[in-house]
């Protein structure tokens, strides 16, 4: 099930407004969040356009959280954050996804809730590709 107005479903220009597709995992896609105030920030988006975790089977939920875990391990290995914050929102997008936000003790927003999109730090295309390569090397 796909939604033609959803960046997670359609990718392309809709996704490129905020993220860069990295790869598919078992039941989801891994996306690099373009705004990188938190180096290594990614999104794990479920493969289908469903709004809630309760809309998928127990088996699919377990596989989704295994994907989140796999992505978090790759972020830890690639960027060595002190903590990864996990956020599941979607009030308007209504596509099941989780933000993985690496936090660093001496870094931006340590000790507080992360902003959804602070719009403070964007990278060059080469810097994004280097970051994606580090993540993929640790998946």
C-alpha positions in Angstrom: 0.0 0.0 0.0 1.5 3.4 -1.1 0.4 7.0 -0.8 1.2 9.2 -3.8 1.8 12.2 -1.6 4.2 10.5 0.8 8.0 10.8 0.4 8.6 7.5 2.2 6.3 5.8 -0.3 7.2 7.6 -3.5 10.8 8.6 -2.8 12.1 10.9 -5.6 11.4 14.6 -5.2 9.1 14.2 -2.2 11.8 12.3 -0.2 14.6 14.6 -1.4 13.0 17.5 0.4 14.2 16.1 3.7 16.2 12.9 3.2 18.4 10.7 1.1 17.5 7.0 0.5 20.3 4.8 1.8 19.0 1.2 1.4 16.2 -1.2 2.1 16.3 -3.3 5.3 14.1 -6.3 5.9 10.7 -4.5 6.2 11.7 -0.8 5.9 13.9 1.7 4.3 16.9 3.5 5.8 17.0 7.2 5.0 19.7 9.8 5.9 18.1 13.0 7.3 19.5 15.9 5.3 19.6 18.3 8.3 22.7 17.0 10.1 22.9 19.0 13.4 23.1 15.6 14.9 25.8 13.8 12.8 24.5 10.5 11.6 20.8 11.2 12.0 18.6 8.8 10.1 15.0 7.6 9.7 13.8 4.0 9.5 10.5 4.1 7.5 8.2 1.0 7.3 7.8 -0.4 3.8 4.0 0.2 3.6 2.0 3.4 4.2 0.5 2.6 7.6 0.0 5.1 10.3 0.4 3.1 13.5 2.5 0.3 14.9 -0.8 -1.4 15.8 -1.7 -1.6 12.1 0.9 -4.3 11.4 1.3 -7.9 12.6 3.4 -8.9 15.5 5.9 -10.5 13.1 6.2 -7.3 11.0 6.5 -5.2 14.2 9.3 -7.4 15.4 11.1 -7.2 12.0 10.6 -3.4 12.0 12.2 -3.0 15.4 15.0 -5.4 14.3 15.6 -2.9 11.4 15.7 0.0 13.8 18.2 -1.9 15.9 20.4 -2.7 12.9 20.4 0.9 11.9 21.1 2.1 15.4 24.1 -0.3 15.6 25.4 1.0 12.3 25.1 4.6 13.6 26.9 3.8 16.8 29.7 2.1 14.9 30.0 4.8 12.3 29.7 7.9 14.5 30.3 6.9 18.1 27.5 9.0 19.7 27.1 9.0 23.4 23.4 8.3 23.0 20.8 7.7 20.2 17.4 9.2 20.7 14.4 7.5 19.1 11.4 9.5 18.0 8.2 8.2 16.4 5.8 10.9 15.3 3.9 11.3 12.1 0.9 13.5 13.1 0.7 14.9 9.6 2.7 12.4 7.4 1.0 9.3 8.9 3.6 6.9 7.6 5.1 4.7 10.3 8.8 5.8 10.8 11.3 6.3 13.6 13.9 9.0 13.8 17.3 7.9 15.0 19.0 11.0 16.4 22.6 10.5 17.6 23.4 12.8 20.5 26.9 13.9 21.7 27.6 15.1 25.2 29.4 18.2 24.0 27.1 18.7 21.1 23.9 20.3 19.9 20.8 19.7 22.2 22.6 17.4 24.6 20.3 16.8 27.6 17.1 17.9 25.8 14.6 16.8 23.3 15.8 17.1 19.6 14.1 19.5 17.3 12.3 17.9 14.4 14.1 20.0 11.8 16.4 22.8 13.2 17.4 23.7 9.7 20.9 24.7 10.9 23.3 22.2 9.2 23.2 20.9 5.7 26.1 19.1 3.9 27.6 19.0 0.5 26.6 16.1 -1.8 30.0 14.5 -1.2 29.7 14.8 2.6 26.3 13.1 2.4 27.7 10.3 0.3 30.7 9.9 2.7 28.2 9.6 5.6 26.1 7.1 3.7 29.2 5.0 2.9 30.1 4.9 6.7 26.6 3.8 7.6 26.5 1.1 4.9 29.9 -0.2 5.9 28.5 -0.8 9.4 25.1 -2.4 8.5 
